[in-house]
Amino acid sequence: MKTSHYGWAMKFSLLSISMLLTSYNAIAGAMPALIKQFPEQSRTNVELLTTAPTCAMIVMIIVSGLLAKSVSDRTLVVTGISIATVFGIIPFFLTNNFWLIMASRIGLGIGLGLINSLAVSLIGKYFSGEERATLMGFRSAFVALGQATLTLIAGFLLNFGWHGPFLLYILAIPVLILFVVFVPKEPVERTSDAVSDPGDKQRVNAPVLAITAFLFFTVTMYSGVTVRLSSVITASGFGTMQQASTLLSVMVFCGMLMGFVFGKVHRLLKRQTLTLGVVFLTAACFLIYFAPNFPVLCVGALLAGLAYPTMIAYCFNKINEVCPPHSLNLCTSVVLVGCNLSIFTAPYMLKLAAMLISSEELQSPFLVYGIALTVLAIGCGLWFARRQPESPRS
């Protein structure tokens, strides 16, 4: 296996920016307190505080692709992390105005959107072959590590009130320092024909659109778990907000472990790795819906944690293989737009799923999700079973 000359300091620094990408979700454990704090707002509106940053991220992912033609990747990353840090901590100082907090969350999304696609495409820019696939798995692990760590910290900060978790965004500063110090401005040698040069005409093909549609569908359901889980736990009497926040942290910690072993799982299962991820998420939704007690619900949450990085790492590694020449930045941006759009709409999809079975129970959407995912899992398994074995590609 061909490997690059970059050391672990550079790899860790590059991967560390992925730890910030889902930081908007770290406040999910505070959702019951936020709903209580703003009784004049609907549950859906308050839940949007968790996912609203993804709306701005969608726009900025597109904008960052345009800016990349005239602004360096390094400048975009530094600017994005700086913006996310400032806007992320603003709600800590605003305790009464819901819409100012919402605006600050959108500002957080602007910062994260500037670095979102770069966190993926820079791996394709600096690395290739199995090393790239392994680092894509590690990237998913770092996303989970960031979410687990920040969610755990957010749970601790809840002891200081509902606004406490917003202080955690100050932790983006060390990530910024690592990136500036250890990641070179440009790779020593070109690693992928998919990476675009200025003036290259980029395009999106059918496989990339299929990946986008798949992730929109599945990430919507995973996001529904993270948005609604703490409310299900507290409303059912299974546990407290702190316990819910801890479970969310453990859930993504499982995802981190899966990310670290993704390379080995992929070498063993090949295409069926994606089917495994869908099966995990299917089981998770059914367990959360039928859970008679807290331990069973925990198993469902942990399976969801395993599902997300499995599907994400597989799909983003596959982009490098199927996207048209010189189109990696565009294709990555298109897929990320689909992912972030699904996250933003997750609260509405939860409401729609409940309406389909005419139920007002908080866990009712997960029955609908479980049935839909069962169909998808069977379809994936049969589709990949009929395909030719994957051939190695560097």
N, C-alpha and C positions, 0 to 999 in steps of 0.2 A: 504494500500500500504506500503510495507516494504521500509524503507529508511536507508541510511547509517548514520554514526555518524559524517561525515565530515561537517565542517562549510562552510559558503559562501566564506570566504577568500580563502580556499583551492580550492573550485569549480571555483571561479573567476580566480584564478591564473592558474589552469589547462586549463580552457577554453580560457584564454587570448593568449595562443600560437597559437590558431586557427586564431587570428586576423592577423597573419603574412602570412598565407598560400597563399593568393591571392594578396599579396603586389606587386608582379611582374607586376600586371595589373594596378597599380595606375598611371603609366605613359601614359596610353592610351589617356588621354586628350591632351598630348603633341605631338601626332602623326603627325598632320599637320605641326608643327614646325620642327619636326625631319625629315620629308620628304623634307622640304625646305632646311634644314641644310645639307643634304646629297643627292644632286641632282644626283650624279653619281651612286647611288644605286637605284634599282627598288623598287616600292612601296611594293612588297611582302617582300623583304629583310628588309626594314625598319620596316614593321609591325612585323617582327619576333623578333625585340627588345622587344616587349611586351610579346611574347609567348616563346622565346628561353629558358628562365629559366626552362620551363616545360620539356625540353629535358633532362637536367641534373637531374631534379627531378625524372624522370622516372628511370634513372639508380640508383640514390641514394636511392630511395624507396626500390629497390631490395637489394642494398648493406646494407642498414640499417637493413633489415630483417636478413641478415647473421651476421652482427655485433652484433645484439641483443643477440646472443648465448654466446658471450664472453664479451660484453660491456654493462653496465647497461643502462636502459632507461634514467636515469637522466643525465649520461655523454653524451649520444647521443643528448639529447635536448639542453644541455648547449653548446656543440660543434656546433650543427647546427645553433643555433641563433647567436653565435659569428661569424661564417663564413658568414652568410647572412648579418650581419651588416657591416662587413668590405667590402665585394664585392659590396654590395648594393649602398654604397656612392661613390665608385670609379668614376663613370661617372660624378659626380659633378665636379671633378677636371680635367677630360679629355674632351676637347671641340672640337677636330678636328678629331680624329682617330676612325672611325666607328668600325673597327674590334677589337680594344682594348675595346671599350664599349660593343661590343657583347660578348667578353670573360668575362668581368666582370659580365654581365647578366647571363652567364652560371655558374659563380662562385656563384652568388646569388642563382641559382637553386640548386646547390650542398648543400648549407646550409639549404634551405627550404626542400629539399628532405629528409634530415636526420630526420626532425621532422614531416613530413607529415603524415605518417601512425601512428606514436605515438600519434598525436593529436586526432586520432579517437580511437585507440585500448586502450589507457590509460583510456578512459571513461568506456569501457567495463571491464577493469581491476579493477577499483575502485568502480563501481556502477552496479546495476542490476535492472531488472523489469521496472516499469513505471518511476522510477527515472532516469534510463538510457535513456529511450525513450525521456523524457523531456529534459535531458541534451544534447542528440543528436540534438534536435531542437534548444536548446540554442547554441550549437556549430555552427550550421549553422548561427544563429543570430550573433555570434561573428565573424565568417568569414565575414559576410556582414558588421558588424560594423567596422571591420578593413579596409575593402575595401572602405567603405563610408568615413570614417575618413581620410584615407591616400589619397584617390582620391581628397577629398576636400582640403586637405593640399597641394597636388600636384598642384591643380588649382591655389591656392594662390601663390605657389612658381614659377609658370610660369611667374609671374610679374618680376622675376629676370633673365629670359631667359629660353631657353629650357632645360638647364642642371639643373635648380633649383629643379625640382621634385625629383631628385635622392638623395637629402639631407635628405629626410624624413626617410630613413632607420635607422637613428640614434635612432629613437623611439623604435627600438627593444630592446634597453638596459633596459628600465623599465620592459618590459615583462620578460626578463631573470632574473632580480632581484626578481620579484614576484614568479616565478617558483621555484627558489632556496630556497626562504624563507618559502613558505607555502605548497608546495607539498611534502608529505613524500616520502621516497625512495621506500617503498613497502606498499601495502594495508595491513591493520590489518587482514582482512579475505578475502579469495578467493571469488569473486563474480560471476565468469562465467567459466563454463567448456570449453568454446571456447578458453580461454586464454591458450597459450602454455607454457609448462615447458621445460627446457633444456632437450634434448633427446627425446621429443615427436615427432612422425612422423606426419607432417602436410600434408594436401591435400586440393585440391579445388574440389568442386562438381558442378553439372549442374546449380543449382539455383544461385550460386555465379557467374558463367560464364554468365548467363542470365542478372544478374544485371550489370556486366561489359559491356556487349554489349549495353544494354539500355542506360547506362550513357555515353558511348562513342558517341553514336548517338546524344543524346540530349545536352550534354555539348559542343559538336562541334558547334552546332547551337547557343547556348547561348554565347559561346566565340566569335562567329562571330559577334554578336550584340555588344559586348563590344569593339572588335577590330575596327570595321568599323563605329560605331555610330558617333564619333566625325568628321570623314571625310565626312559622309553624311550630317551632320548639316552644316559644313562650306561650302562644295561644292554646296549645294542647296541654300545657302544664308539664311538659317533659323536662324543662330546664329553664335557666335564667339567660339574660342577654350575654353575660360573661361566658357562660357555658356554650352558648351558640357561637360567640366569637371565637372561642377556643376550638370548637369543632370545625369551623370554617378554616382556621389556621392549620389544623391537622389534616383536613381534606386536601388542601393545596400542598401540604408537605408530602402526602402520598404521591401527588402529581410530580413533585420534584424528584422523588425516587424513581418514578417511571421514566422521567426525562433522562436521568443518568444511565439507565439500562436500556434506553430505547434502541441504541445501536445494536445491541445483542439480540433484542426481541425482533428487530427488523431483519437481521441476518437469518433468523430462524423461521419467521413466518412470512417474510416477503410482503406481497400485496395484502395477505390476510391480516396483517398488522392493523390495517384500517378497520376491518371487520371486528377485530377484538375490541377496538376502542368503542365502536357503536354498541356492541354487546354489553360492555361495562356500563355505558350510559343508560341503556334500556333497563338493565337490572336495577340501576340506581333509582330511576323514576318510579318503578313499580314498588320498590322497597319503601321509598319515602311516602308514597300514597297509602300503602297498606300497613305501615309501621304501627304496631300496637304499643310500643314503648321506645324509650330513648336509645337503647343499644341497637335495635334493629334499624332505627333511623340513622344512627351513626354509620352502620355498614353501608347503607345506601349513599350517604354523603361521601364516604371514602371511595366507593366505586366510581362516583362521578369525578372525584379528584384524579383517579387513574385514567379515566376516559379522555379527559380534555387534552393533556399533553400528548397522548398517544395519537390522537387524530391530528392535532396541530403540527407536531413534528413530522409526521408522515406527509401531510399535504404540502408544507412549506419546502421540504426536501424535494418533493415531486415537482414543484414549480421549476426548480433549476433544471430538471430533466426534460420537461415538456414545453416550456415557453419558447417562443420564436427567438432566433439569434438577436442579440443586443437589446433584448426587451425585458430583462429581469426587473429593473426598477418599476416599469409600468405594470407588469404582471403582478409583482408583489403588492403594489399599491391597490390594484383592482381587488385582489383577494382580501386585503386588509380592510378596504372600504366595506366589503360584504360582511366581514366579521364584526366590525364596529357598528354597522347598521343593525345587525342582529342583536347586539348587546343593548343598543339604545332602545330598540323596540321591545325588549324582553318584558317589561311590565305590562305593555299592551297585549302581548301574546299570551301572558298568563291570564289576563282578563278574558281574552277571546276563547282560550281553551276551556275556561270554566263555563263560559256561556254555551259552548257546544254541548255540554252535558247538563246544563241548567242547574249548576251547583254553586253555592256561595262558600263552600268549605275552602280554607286556604290551600289545602293540599290537592284539591280536585284537578288542577291542570296537569298534574303529573301522571294521572291515569291516561289522559289523552296523549301526553308525550310518550308514555311507555308503549302504547299501541302503535303510534306512528313510527317509533324507533324500531319496534319489532319487525315491521315491514321493511324498513331500510336495512336492518342487519341481515335479514334473509336475502334481500336483493344484492347486497354487497358480497355476501358469501358465495352466492351462485355465480355472480358476474366474474369475480376473480378466479373461481374454480375453473371456469371455462377459458380463461385467458392463458396465453403461453407464459411459461416461467420468465421472470424478469432476468434480463441479461445485465451484467455488471457494466456500469458506466462511470467514468471518472469525471 
